[in-house]
């Protein structure tokens, strides 16, 4: 009921009449992917990763940004129900903004609802195919679902876009998503 009241208030506001298109970040993302692949050390790579997140976390308008930020604050304080409520509102308002799905997927992942997380991650990647956070989140989700081969492929795609992801250790020799060795 609380969610419907929030949606009613927000949608009745002139600022919430219609969500504008998500910002086109493709050129900036291309540059950052190139920089990440050329980074010489983890410090530089992590800095570039942060800049990627700045792009993805820029909502289409101030109203959407407010709801995104509200969801992130709720998640940070482990109020997962309020976070999902906020992301439901964001996805309803801005169905073409990948980060709404990605953030909701993260909360579902934290709750162990991996099937729900995977649905949202697929939606996020449909809208933003090079969203490295969604790619790595999808790899982790697939791994938790026991779909190791798919997880391995997804993590490799993410590492192609950003080799400095913290999840890279999963693909290292001996890691659960390391390339499968050929039998001799």
C-alpha positions in Angstrom: 0.0 0.0 0.0 2.9 2.4 0.9 4.3 1.9 -2.6 1.1 2.7 -4.3 0.7 5.9 -2.3 4.3 6.9 -3.2 3.6 6.2 -6.9 0.4 8.2 -6.8 2.1 11.2 -5.2 5.1 11.1 -7.5 3.0 10.5 -10.7 0.6 13.3 -9.8 3.5 15.7 -9.6 4.2 17.6 -12.9 7.8 16.5 -12.7 6.7 12.9 -12.9 4.5 13.2 -16.0 6.8 11.0 -18.1 10.3 9.8 -17.7 12.7 11.2 -20.3 15.0 8.9 -22.1 18.0 7.6 -20.2 21.1 9.6 -21.0 23.2 8.3 -23.9 26.4 7.4 -22.2 27.8 5.1 -24.9 30.6 7.4 -26.1 31.8 8.1 -22.5 31.5 4.4 -21.7 33.6 3.5 -24.8 36.4 5.8 -23.5 36.3 4.4 -20.0 36.4 0.8 -21.3 39.4 1.7 -23.4 41.0 3.4 -20.4 40.3 0.5 -18.1 41.9 -1.9 -20.5 45.0 0.3 -20.8 45.2 1.0 -17.0 48.6 -0.1 -15.7 47.6 -0.8 -12.1 44.7 -1.6 -9.8 44.6 2.0 -8.4 44.0 3.4 -11.9 41.7 0.6 -12.8 39.5 1.2 -9.7 39.4 4.9 -10.4 38.1 4.2 -13.9 35.5 1.8 -12.5 34.3 4.6 -10.2 33.8 6.8 -13.3 31.8 4.1 -15.0 29.5 3.9 -11.9 29.1 7.7 -12.1 27.7 7.3 -15.6 25.3 4.5 -14.7 24.0 6.2 -11.5 23.0 9.4 -13.4 19.2 9.0 -13.7 17.1 10.5 -16.5 15.7 13.3 -14.4 15.7 14.8 -10.9 12.6 12.8 -9.8 14.1 9.5 -10.9 17.4 10.4 -9.3 15.6 11.1 -6.0 14.0 7.7 -6.1 17.3 5.9 -7.1 19.1 7.6 -4.3 16.4 6.7 -1.8 16.7 3.1 -2.8 20.4 3.2 -2.4 20.2 4.7 1.0 17.6 2.1 2.1 19.8 -0.7 0.7 22.9 0.7 2.5 21.0 0.6 5.8 19.8 -3.0 5.0 16.2 -1.9 4.6 15.7 -4.2 1.7 11.9 -3.9 1.5 12.1 -0.1 1.2 14.9 -0.4 -1.4 12.8 -2.8 -3.5 9.8 -0.4 -3.1 11.9 2.5 -4.4 13.3 0.5 -7.3 9.9 -0.8 -8.2 8.7 2.8 -8.4 11.8 3.7 -10.5 11.3 0.8 -12.9 7.6 1.7 -13.3 8.5 5.3 -14.0 11.6 4.8 -16.1 11.3 1.3 -17.7 14.1 2.2 -20.1 16.7 3.1 -17.4 19.0 0.1 -16.9 20.2 1.1 -13.4 16.7 0.7 -11.8 16.8 -3.0 -12.8 20.4 -3.4 -11.8 20.0 -1.9 -8.4 16.8 -3.9 -7.7 18.7 -7.0 -8.8 21.5 -6.3 -6.3 18.9 -6.2 -3.5 17.4 -9.5 -4.7 20.9 -11.0 -4.8 21.6 -9.8 -1.3 18.3 -11.5 -0.2 19.3 -14.7 -2.0 16.5 -14.3 -4.5 18.8 -15.3 -7.4 16.0 -16.1 -9.9 14.5 -12.6 -9.4 17.9 -11.0 -9.6 18.6 -12.8 -12.9 15.4 -11.5 -14.5 16.3 -7.9 -13.5 20.0 -8.3 -14.6 18.8 -9.6 -18.0 16.6 -6.5 -18.3 19.4 -4.2 -17.4 21.7 -5.8 -19.9 19.1 -5.6 -22.6 19.0 -1.9 -22.1 22.7 -1.4 -21.5 24.7 -4.4 -22.9 28.1 -3.1 -21.6 27.0 -2.4 -18.1 29.9 -4.0 -16.4 28.2 -4.0 -13.0 25.2 -5.8 -14.3 27.5 -8.2 -16.2 29.5 -9.1 -13.1 26.4 -9.3 -11.0 24.9 -11.6 -13.6 28.0 -13.8 -13.4 27.7 -14.0 -9.6 24.0 -14.7 -9.8 24.5 -17.5 -12.3 27.3 -18.9 -10.1 24.9 -19.0 -7.1 22.4 -20.7 -9.2 25.0 -23.4 -10.1 25.1 -22.4 -13.7 28.9 -22.3 -13.8 29.5 -22.5 -17.5 27.2 -19.5 -18.2 28.7 -17.6 -15.2 32.2 -18.2 -16.6 31.2 -16.8 -20.0 29.4 -13.8 -18.4 32.4 -12.9 -16.2 34.8 -13.1 -19.2 32.5 -10.6 -21.0 32.6 -8.3 -18.0 36.4 -8.6 -17.6 36.7 -7.7 -21.3 35.1 -4.4 -20.5 36.9 -3.9 -17.3 39.8 -6.1 -16.3 40.0 -4.5 -12.8 36.7 -5.8 -11.4 37.0 -7.2 -7.9 35.3 -10.3 -9.2 38.3 -11.1 -11.4 39.8 -13.4 -8.8 36.9 -15.8 -9.5 38.3 -16.3 -13.0 42.0 -16.7 -11.8 43.6 -20.1 -11.8 41.9 -22.2 -9.2 39.0 -19.9 -8.9 35.4 -21.2 -9.3 35.0 -19.4 -12.7 38.5 -20.1 -14.0 38.6 -21.3 -17.6 38.0 -25.0 -17.8 41.2 -26.9 -18.4 41.3 -29.4 -21.3 41.9 -33.0 -20.3 45.1 -34.4 -21.8 
